[in-house]
Amino acid sequence: MSSAASASPSKEKTGVLLPLAVAAAGALCLWKVIQTCSVPVHPRCVSVVYDTRRKSVLCTSADCEMRHDTLPRVSHFSPVLYLTSAFMYCSRTRLLVPPSSFFGVFTLPRGVFTEPGESVNCTVEGVAVCDGSINMMVTVVYTIPFDQMERYLAAVGPVPPNEAIGKTVAHVARLRCAELSAGVLLSKHRRDGVFMEPFKAQLKSKLMSEATVLVSDVMVERVVLLESS
């Protein structure tokens, strides 16, 4: 009788501890998954999770405030999308990245999505003009339309647009300056009257069509004469 009575509390104790052990193991596994598959989100940045094969955006850390149901999503990964969205809603400071080489993450400054935008300084060296050559220092102020992140990813890739902007500035500057003299470009008054408007217009059009970068302002900070003929 006493043997049966002593066995009964032992079974009850085991019955209580087993669910607790399972719950603790599950919580530990969940914590490890979160640590492995999530990335921290800096408050001044927007992190983007994308499909590396299709160049499609899965989700971003700014969806809750900027998306407004305008940004295309990867429909064939909808369960993953719902999971990452739920995780982001609960966390706000971390973004869940599926544990697969098919997905990657990149980060852009938050300022590129809102006015006044971000600026990039470009130096174009050895620009040929009618009577010599010059160096130009150009500042471009730009934004990236949040609802066109798919286009941006396909055109530029999972990187900031600085390099694409610099190459486009150099290309357009060389085309436009080839028709002008150094004197026109060295004089701010003459430069503003003859060069700036067509330069800005072509730069804006080319960056929007080829890189999905919306230019809001362009400034030529300095022109240096290298040689004259």
RODO-2510 file (C-alpha; in nm, 4 decimals, decimal comma):
residues 229
     n   res          X          Y          Z
     1     m     0,0000     0,0000     0,0000
     2     s     0,2761     0,2441     0,0995
     3     s     0,4734     0,1473    -0,2126
     4     a     0,1801     0,2364    -0,4380
     5     a     0,1257     0,5622    -0,2503
     6     s     0,4901     0,6668    -0,2930
     7     a     0,4864     0,5825    -0,6659
     8     s     0,1821     0,7988    -0,7284
     9     p     0,3445     1,1365    -0,6304
    10     s     0,6500     1,0414    -0,8367
    11     k     0,4357     0,9882    -1,1476
    12     e     0,2520     1,3133    -1,0849
    13     k     0,5835     1,4984    -1,0533
    14     t     0,7072     1,3462    -1,3807
    15     g     0,3785     1,4378    -1,5487
    16     v     0,4256     1,8021    -1,4451
    17     l     0,7958     1,8301    -1,5297
    18     l     0,7731     1,6735    -1,8776
    19     p     0,5520     1,9466    -2,0331
    20     l     0,7702     2,2114    -1,8688
    21     a     1,0841     2,0528    -2,0171
    22     v     0,9218     2,0348    -2,3619
    23     a     0,8112     2,3983    -2,3363
    24     a     1,1615     2,5069    -2,2286
    25     a     1,3222     2,3132    -2,5161
    26     g     1,0749     2,4667    -2,7616
    27     a     1,1445     2,8164    -2,6312
    28     l     1,5202     2,7572    -2,6620
    29     c     1,4828     2,6354    -3,0220
    30     l     1,2650     2,9353    -3,1068
    31     w     1,5209     3,1734    -2,9557
    32     k     1,8011     3,0115    -3,1589
    33     v     1,5954     3,0357    -3,4797
    34     i     1,5226     3,4026    -3,4142
    35     q     1,8890     3,4755    -3,3455
    36     t     1,9971     3,2894    -3,6602
    37     c     1,7278     3,4051    -3,9027
    38     s     1,6713     3,7647    -3,7963
    39     v     1,8741     4,0793    -3,8527
    40     p     1,8679     4,3988    -3,6444
    41     v     1,7050     4,7037    -3,8014
    42     h     1,8680     5,0407    -3,7391
    43     p     1,6076     5,3148    -3,6777
    44     r     1,7653     5,5328    -3,9487
    45     c     1,7712     5,2556    -4,2095
    46     v     1,5283     5,0379    -4,4040
    47     s     1,6209     4,6712    -4,4435
    48     v     1,4854     4,4855    -4,7473
    49     v     1,4432     4,1068    -4,7723
    50     y     1,4427     3,9903    -5,1338
    51     d     1,4369     3,6775    -5,3492
    52     t     1,7871     3,6469    -5,4967
    53     r     1,6686     3,4453    -5,7991
    54     r     1,3747     3,6559    -5,9122
    55     k     1,4970     3,9920    -5,7769
    56     s     1,1611     4,0257    -5,6015
    57     v     1,1012     4,2041    -5,2719
    58     l     0,9604     3,9811    -4,9983
    59     c     0,9228     4,2465    -4,7283
    60     t     1,0881     4,5529    -4,5787
    61     s     1,1225     4,6903    -4,2291
    62     a     0,9196     4,9957    -4,3371
    63     d     0,6132     4,8126    -4,4705
    64     c     0,3917     4,9099    -4,1779
    65     e     0,4414     5,2824    -4,2340
    66     m     0,5154     5,3161    -4,6068
    67     r     0,3668     5,0286    -4,7995
    68     h    -0,0053     5,1172    -4,8272
    69     d    -0,0567     4,8025    -5,0417
    70     t     0,1334     4,9492    -5,3373
    71     l     0,4541     4,7430    -5,3299
    72     p     0,4410     4,4106    -5,5186
    73     r     0,5190     4,1027    -5,3150
    74     v     0,6337     3,7455    -5,3841
    75     s     0,2988     3,5642    -5,3974
    76     h     0,4511     3,2145    -5,4193
    77     f     0,6109     3,2666    -5,0766
    78     s     0,2984     3,4003    -4,9046
    79     p     0,3382     3,1850    -4,5867
    80     v     0,6904     3,3224    -4,5397
    81     l     0,5593     3,6735    -4,6063
    82     y     0,2911     3,6397    -4,3386
    83     l     0,5432     3,5002    -4,0900
    84     t     0,7957     3,7802    -4,1482
    85     s     0,5214     4,0437    -4,1345
    86     a     0,3925     3,9055    -3,8041
    87     f     0,7445     3,8916    -3,6616
    88     m     0,8131     4,2496    -3,7703
    89     y     0,4824     4,3632    -3,6185
    90     c     0,5827     4,2110    -3,2837
    91     s     0,9476     4,3160    -3,2849
    92     r     0,9888     4,6439    -3,4829
    93     t     1,3659     4,6236    -3,4263
    94     r     1,4451     4,2949    -3,6038
    95     l     1,3551     4,1561    -3,9456
    96     l     1,3081     3,7854    -4,0107
    97     v     1,5083     3,6446    -4,3047
    98     p     1,4138     3,2933    -4,4251
    99     p     1,7031     3,0471    -4,3664
   100     s     1,7732     2,9887    -4,7344
   101     s     2,0305     3,1009    -4,9886
   102     f     1,7349     3,2011    -5,2069
   103     f     1,6822     3,5067    -4,9866
   104     g     1,9106     3,7991    -4,9096
   105     v     1,8899     4,1279    -4,7251
   106     f     2,0249     4,4751    -4,7970
   107     t     1,9917     4,8104    -4,6252
   108     l     1,9232     5,1625    -4,7495
   109     p     1,9187     5,4883    -4,5509
   110     r     1,5632     5,5712    -4,4442
   111     g     1,6083     5,9203    -4,5871
   112     v     1,6102     5,7914    -4,9473
   113     f     1,2356     5,7252    -4,9257
   114     t     1,1208     6,0635    -4,7934
   115     e     1,1763     6,4265    -4,8828
   116     p     1,4171     6,6025    -4,8900
   117     g     1,6018     6,2767    -4,9659
   118     e     1,9714     6,1932    -4,9574
   119     s     2,2602     6,3573    -5,1431
   120     v     2,5635     6,2123    -5,3174
   121     n     2,8746     6,4048    -5,4218
   122     c     3,0285     6,3128    -5,7560
   123     t     3,3625     6,4180    -5,9036
   124     v     3,3940     6,3909    -6,2811
   125     e     3,7558     6,4183    -6,3915
   126     g     3,9023     6,4990    -6,7305
   127     v     3,5826     6,6212    -6,8950
   128     a     3,6601     6,7286    -7,2516
   129     v     3,5248     7,0676    -7,3628
   130     c     3,5617     7,2577    -7,6900
   131     d     3,8824     7,4296    -7,5836
   132     g     4,0406     7,2037    -7,3213
   133     s     3,9377     6,9860    -7,0269
   134     i     3,7909     7,0374    -6,6797
   135     n     3,7061     6,8622    -6,3543
   136     m     3,3520     6,8977    -6,2185
   137     m     3,2162     6,8477    -5,8663
   138     v     2,8429     6,7740    -5,8745
   139     t     2,5941     6,7152    -5,5898
   140     v     2,2778     6,5165    -5,6642
   141     v     1,9807     6,5132    -5,4233
   142     y     1,7538     6,2134    -5,4787
   143     t     1,4871     5,9805    -5,3447
   144     i     1,3824     5,6258    -5,4336
   145     p     1,0052     5,5734    -5,4807
   146     f     0,9120     5,3149    -5,2175
   147     d     0,6373     5,1682    -5,4358
   148     q     0,8954     5,0971    -5,7088
   149     m     1,1443     4,8985    -5,5020
   150     e     1,1002     4,5993    -5,7350
   151     r     1,2158     4,8102    -6,0315
   152     y     1,5031     4,9554    -5,8317
   153     l     1,6210     4,6091    -5,7256
   154     a     1,6102     4,4832    -6,0853
   155     a     1,7895     4,7901    -6,2236
   156     v     2,0526     4,8668    -5,9581
   157     g     2,0678     4,5551    -5,7420
   158     p     2,0800     4,5119    -5,3618
   159     v     2,3093     4,8117    -5,3100
   160     p     2,2772     5,1875    -5,2500
   161     p     2,2487     5,3903    -5,5736
   162     n     2,5673     5,5967    -5,5264
   163     e     2,7710     5,4153    -5,7910
   164     a     2,4875     5,4190    -6,0447
   165     i     2,4335     5,7911    -5,9842
   166     g     2,8060     5,8655    -6,0196
   167     k     2,8335     5,6792    -6,3504
   168     t     2,5251     5,8508    -6,4910
   169     v     2,6451     6,1960    -6,3827
   170     a     2,9796     6,1349    -6,5536
   171     h     2,8146     6,0094    -6,8733
   172     v     2,5702     6,3005    -6,9033
   173     a     2,8321     6,5605    -6,8064
   174     r     3,0712     6,4406    -7,0771
   175     l     2,7964     6,4515    -7,3393
   176     r     2,6771     6,8014    -7,2460
   177     c     3,0167     6,9590    -7,1865
   178     a     3,1586     6,8452    -7,5209
   179     e     2,9484     7,1139    -7,6922
   180     l     3,0574     7,4013    -7,4649
   181     s     3,3696     7,6037    -7,3944
   182     a     3,5534     7,6068    -7,0628
   183     g     3,4643     7,9738    -7,0158
   184     v     3,0912     7,8971    -7,0148
   185     l     3,1314     7,6257    -6,7515
   186     l     3,3711     7,8230    -6,5306
   187     s     3,1293     8,1166    -6,5032
   188     k     2,8388     8,0322    -6,2696
   189     h     2,6115     8,2871    -6,4364
   190     r     2,6771     8,1551    -6,7874
   191     r     2,6735     7,7937    -6,6682
   192     d     2,3314     7,8365    -6,5076
   193     g     2,1943     7,9993    -6,8205
   194     v     2,3307     7,7578    -7,0816
   195     f     2,4295     7,4278    -6,9207
   196     m     2,2311     7,3497    -6,6067
   197     e     1,8753     7,3094    -6,7389
   198     p     1,9509     7,0571    -7,0159
   199     f     2,2014     6,8811    -6,7877
   200     k     1,9433     6,8452    -6,5095
   201     a     1,6672     6,7349    -6,7467
   202     q     1,8744     6,4614    -6,9097
   203     l     2,0162     6,3442    -6,5766
   204     k     1,6705     6,3207    -6,4172
   205     s     1,5267     6,1307    -6,7131
   206     k     1,8174     5,8868    -6,7387
   207     l     1,8350     5,8082    -6,3657
   208     m     1,4595     5,7532    -6,3389
   209     s     1,4367     5,5308    -6,6461
   210     e     1,7544     5,3296    -6,5876
   211     a     1,7940     5,3238    -6,2074
   212     t     1,4501     5,4168    -6,0643
   213     v     1,6120     5,7087    -5,8821
   214     l     1,4073     6,0282    -5,8581
   215     v     1,6329     6,3356    -5,8724
   216     s     1,5009     6,6434    -5,6914
   217     d     1,8008     6,8744    -5,7314
   218     v     2,1385     6,8946    -5,9042
   219     m     2,4126     7,1428    -5,8138
   220     v     2,7499     7,1987    -5,9777
   221     e     2,9616     7,2857    -5,6758
   222     r     3,2870     7,3564    -5,8560
   223     v     3,4511     7,3554    -6,1991
   224     v     3,8315     7,3393    -6,2284
   225     l     4,0156     7,4116    -6,5532
   226     l     4,2807     7,1480    -6,6270
   227     e     4,4084     7,2692    -6,9624
   228     s     4,2968     7,5033    -7,2389
   229     s     4,3819     7,5228    -7,6062
***
